[in-house]
């Protein structure tokens, strides 16, 4: 299941990057901030998965 979680986390990060870029392009600061938050969540979750892998 770890592989699926990693893919979901990466998808969340990429989605956040898209939101951030769209917000930047349209001048929507709220969307841009939401995208940055999504990226941070995805990165944090990926770091957690890496820690789990170390202890396997």
N, CA, C and O atoms as a GROMACS GRO file, in nm:
protein
  224
    1UNK      N    1   0.083  -0.120   0.000
    1UNK     CA    2   0.000   0.000   0.000
    1UNK      C    3   0.087   0.126   0.000
    1UNK      O    4   0.039   0.233  -0.036
    2UNK      N    5   0.208   0.114   0.039
    2UNK     CA    6   0.297   0.229   0.046
    2UNK      C    7   0.317   0.294  -0.091
    2UNK      O    8   0.325   0.417  -0.102
    3UNK      N    9   0.324   0.213  -0.196
    3UNK     CA   10   0.342   0.266  -0.331
    3UNK      C   11   0.223   0.351  -0.374
    3UNK      O   12   0.240   0.454  -0.440
    4UNK      N   13   0.104   0.309  -0.338
    4UNK     CA   14  -0.017   0.384  -0.372
    4UNK      C   15  -0.018   0.516  -0.297
    4UNK      O   16  -0.053   0.620  -0.353
    5UNK      N   17   0.021   0.512  -0.170
    5UNK     CA   18   0.027   0.634  -0.090
    5UNK      C   19   0.126   0.733  -0.149
    5UNK      O   20   0.100   0.853  -0.154
    6UNK      N   21   0.239   0.682  -0.193
    6UNK     CA   22   0.341   0.769  -0.253
    6UNK      C   23   0.287   0.836  -0.379
    6UNK      O   24   0.312   0.954  -0.403
    7UNK      N   25   0.213   0.760  -0.460
    7UNK     CA   26   0.157   0.816  -0.583
    7UNK      C   27   0.053   0.923  -0.550
    7UNK      O   28   0.049   1.027  -0.616
    8UNK      N   29  -0.029   0.898  -0.450
    8UNK     CA   30  -0.130   0.996  -0.410
    8UNK      C   31  -0.064   1.124  -0.359
    8UNK      O   32  -0.109   1.235  -0.390
    9UNK      N   33   0.042   1.109  -0.281
    9UNK     CA   34   0.112   1.226  -0.228
    9UNK      C   35   0.176   1.307  -0.340
    9UNK      O   36   0.173   1.430  -0.338
   10UNK      N   37   0.235   1.239  -0.436
   10UNK     CA   38   0.296   1.307  -0.550
   10UNK      C   39   0.190   1.378  -0.633
   10UNK      O   40   0.212   1.489  -0.680
   11UNK      N   41   0.075   1.314  -0.650
   11UNK     CA   42  -0.035   1.375  -0.725
   11UNK      C   43  -0.083   1.501  -0.654
   11UNK      O   44  -0.115   1.601  -0.718
   12UNK      N   45  -0.089   1.496  -0.521
   12UNK     CA   46  -0.132   1.613  -0.444
   12UNK      C   47  -0.031   1.727  -0.462
   12UNK      O   48  -0.069   1.844  -0.476
   13UNK      N   49   0.097   1.693  -0.461
   13UNK     CA   50   0.201   1.793  -0.480
   13UNK      C   51   0.190   1.856  -0.620
   13UNK      O   52   0.198   1.978  -0.634
   14UNK      N   53   0.171   1.773  -0.721
   14UNK     CA   54   0.161   1.825  -0.858
   14UNK      C   55   0.034   1.908  -0.877
   14UNK      O   56   0.036   2.009  -0.948
   15UNK      N   57  -0.074   1.866  -0.814
   15UNK     CA   58  -0.198   1.943  -0.820
   15UNK      C   59  -0.177   2.081  -0.756
   15UNK      O   60  -0.225   2.182  -0.807
   16UNK      N   61  -0.106   2.082  -0.644
   16UNK     CA   62  -0.076   2.207  -0.577
   16UNK      C   63   0.009   2.298  -0.663
   16UNK      O   64  -0.011   2.420  -0.665
   17UNK      N   65   0.105   2.240  -0.733
   17UNK     CA   66   0.190   2.319  -0.822
   17UNK      C   67   0.107   2.381  -0.933
   17UNK      O   68   0.129   2.496  -0.972
   18UNK      N   69   0.011   2.304  -0.985
   18UNK     CA   70  -0.077   2.356  -1.089
   18UNK      C   71  -0.164   2.470  -1.038
   18UNK      O   72  -0.180   2.571  -1.106
   19UNK      N   73  -0.219   2.453  -0.918
   19UNK     CA   74  -0.301   2.559  -0.858
   19UNK      C   75  -0.218   2.685  -0.836
   19UNK      O   76  -0.264   2.796  -0.862
   20UNK      N   77  -0.096   2.666  -0.787
   20UNK     CA   78  -0.009   2.781  -0.762
   20UNK      C   79   0.020   2.856  -0.891
   20UNK      O   80   0.013   2.979  -0.896
   21UNK      N   81   0.052   2.782  -0.997
   21UNK     CA   82   0.082   2.845  -1.126
   21UNK      C   83  -0.040   2.914  -1.184
   21UNK      O   84  -0.028   3.024  -1.239
   22UNK      N   85  -0.157   2.852  -1.172
   22UNK     CA   86  -0.279   2.913  -1.222
   22UNK      C   87  -0.312   3.040  -1.143
   22UNK      O   88  -0.351   3.141  -1.201
   23UNK      N   89  -0.296   3.033  -1.013
   23UNK     CA   90  -0.320   3.150  -0.930
   23UNK      C   91  -0.226   3.264  -0.962
   23UNK      O   92  -0.265   3.380  -0.963
   24UNK      N   93  -0.101   3.229  -0.989
   24UNK     CA   94  -0.002   3.330  -1.026
   24UNK      C   95  -0.036   3.393  -1.160
   24UNK      O   96  -0.025   3.514  -1.178
   25UNK      N   97  -0.078   3.310  -1.254
   25UNK     CA   98  -0.110   3.359  -1.388
   25UNK      C   99  -0.233   3.449  -1.389
   25UNK      O  100  -0.241   3.545  -1.466
   26UNK      N  101  -0.330   3.417  -1.304
   26UNK     CA  102  -0.454   3.493  -1.302
   26UNK      C  103  -0.456   3.603  -1.196
   26UNK      O  104  -0.550   3.682  -1.191
   27UNK      N  105  -0.354   3.607  -1.113
   27UNK     CA  106  -0.349   3.707  -1.008
   27UNK      C  107  -0.436   3.672  -0.888
   27UNK      O  108  -0.468   3.758  -0.806
   28UNK      N  109  -0.475   3.546  -0.877
   28UNK     CA  110  -0.559   3.499  -0.766
   28UNK      C  111  -0.468   3.452  -0.653
   28UNK      O  112  -0.419   3.339  -0.654
   29UNK      N  113  -0.446   3.539  -0.556
   29UNK     CA  114  -0.354   3.506  -0.446
   29UNK      C  115  -0.407   3.393  -0.359
   29UNK      O  116  -0.328   3.315  -0.306
   30UNK      N  117  -0.539   3.382  -0.344
   30UNK     CA  118  -0.595   3.274  -0.263
   30UNK      C  119  -0.566   3.138  -0.327
   30UNK      O  120  -0.527   3.044  -0.258
   31UNK      N  121  -0.585   3.127  -0.457
   31UNK     CA  122  -0.556   3.003  -0.528
   31UNK      C  123  -0.407   2.971  -0.522
   31UNK      O  124  -0.368   2.855  -0.506
   32UNK      N  125  -0.326   3.071  -0.534
   32UNK     CA  126  -0.182   3.054  -0.528
   32UNK      C  127  -0.142   3.001  -0.390
   32UNK      O  128  -0.061   2.908  -0.380
   33UNK      N  129  -0.197   3.058  -0.285
   33UNK     CA  130  -0.167   3.013  -0.149
   33UNK      C  131  -0.218   2.871  -0.125
   33UNK      O  132  -0.152   2.791  -0.059
   34UNK      N  133  -0.336   2.841  -0.178
   34UNK     CA  134  -0.391   2.706  -0.165
   34UNK      C  135  -0.300   2.605  -0.233
   34UNK      O  136  -0.277   2.496  -0.181
   35UNK      N  137  -0.247   2.641  -0.349
   35UNK     CA  138  -0.154   2.554  -0.420
   35UNK      C  139  -0.027   2.531  -0.341
   35UNK      O  140   0.024   2.419  -0.337
   36UNK      N  141   0.025   2.635  -0.280
   36UNK     CA  142   0.146   2.621  -0.199
   36UNK      C  143   0.120   2.532  -0.079
   36UNK      O  144   0.205   2.451  -0.041
   37UNK      N  145   0.002   2.546  -0.018
   37UNK     CA  146  -0.033   2.461   0.096
   37UNK      C  147  -0.045   2.315   0.054
   37UNK      O  148   0.000   2.225   0.126
   38UNK      N  149  -0.106   2.290  -0.061
   38UNK     CA  150  -0.119   2.153  -0.110
   38UNK      C  151   0.018   2.091  -0.137
   38UNK      O  152   0.041   1.974  -0.107
   39UNK      N  153   0.108   2.170  -0.192
   39UNK     CA  154   0.243   2.121  -0.217
   39UNK      C  155   0.313   2.086  -0.087
   39UNK      O  156   0.378   1.982  -0.077
   40UNK      N  157   0.299   2.171   0.012
   40UNK     CA  158   0.362   2.146   0.141
   40UNK      C  159   0.306   2.019   0.206
   40UNK      O  160   0.382   1.941   0.263
   41UNK      N  161   0.174   1.999   0.197
   41UNK     CA  162   0.113   1.878   0.252
   41UNK      C  163   0.166   1.754   0.182
   41UNK      O  164   0.200   1.655   0.246
   42UNK      N  165   0.172   1.761   0.049
   42UNK     CA  166   0.222   1.648  -0.027
   42UNK      C  167   0.367   1.616   0.006
   42UNK      O  168   0.404   1.499   0.020
   43UNK      N  169   0.448   1.718   0.020
   43UNK     CA  170   0.589   1.698   0.055
   43UNK      C  171   0.604   1.638   0.194
   43UNK      O  172   0.688   1.551   0.215
   44UNK      N  173   0.524   1.685   0.288
   44UNK     CA  174   0.531   1.634   0.424
   44UNK      C  175   0.490   1.487   0.429
   44UNK      O  176   0.552   1.406   0.498
   45UNK      N  177   0.386   1.454   0.355
   45UNK     CA  178   0.341   1.314   0.351
   45UNK      C  179   0.448   1.225   0.286
   45UNK      O  180   0.470   1.112   0.329
   46UNK      N  181   0.514   1.277   0.182
   46UNK     CA  182   0.619   1.199   0.117
   46UNK      C  183   0.735   1.176   0.213
   46UNK      O  184   0.794   1.067   0.214
   47UNK      N  185   0.767   1.276   0.292
   47UNK     CA  186   0.874   1.261   0.391
   47UNK      C  187   0.837   1.153   0.492
   47UNK      O  188   0.921   1.073   0.532
   48UNK      N  189   0.711   1.150   0.533
   48UNK     CA  190   0.664   1.046   0.625
   48UNK      C  191   0.677   0.908   0.565
   48UNK      O  192   0.714   0.813   0.634
   49UNK      N  193   0.646   0.895   0.437
   49UNK     CA  194   0.660   0.766   0.369
   49UNK      C  195   0.806   0.722   0.364
   49UNK      O  196   0.836   0.604   0.380
   50UNK      N  197   0.896   0.816   0.343
   50UNK     CA  198   1.038   0.783   0.339
   50UNK      C  199   1.086   0.733   0.475
   50UNK      O  200   1.165   0.640   0.482
   51UNK      N  201   1.037   0.796   0.581
   51UNK     CA  202   1.074   0.752   0.716
   51UNK      C  203   1.022   0.610   0.740
   51UNK      O  204   1.092   0.526   0.798
   52UNK      N  205   0.899   0.583   0.696
   52UNK     CA  206   0.845   0.448   0.711
   52UNK      C  207   0.931   0.347   0.638
   52UNK      O  208   0.956   0.237   0.689
   53UNK      N  209   0.977   0.383   0.519
   53UNK     CA  210   1.060   0.291   0.439
   53UNK      C  211   1.192   0.259   0.510
   53UNK      O  212   1.242   0.147   0.502
   54UNK      N  213   1.247   0.357   0.579
   54UNK     CA  214   1.374   0.337   0.648
   54UNK      C  215   1.359   0.231   0.758
   54UNK      O  216   1.450   0.153   0.782
   55UNK      N  217   1.244   0.230   0.824
   55UNK     CA  218   1.224   0.140   0.936
   55UNK      C  219   1.162   0.006   0.896
   55UNK      O  220   1.124  -0.072   0.984
   56UNK      N  221   1.152  -0.022   0.769
   56UNK     CA  222   1.100  -0.151   0.724
   56UNK      C  223   1.206  -0.256   0.730
   56UNK      O  224   1.180  -0.372   0.696
   0.00000   0.00000   0.00000
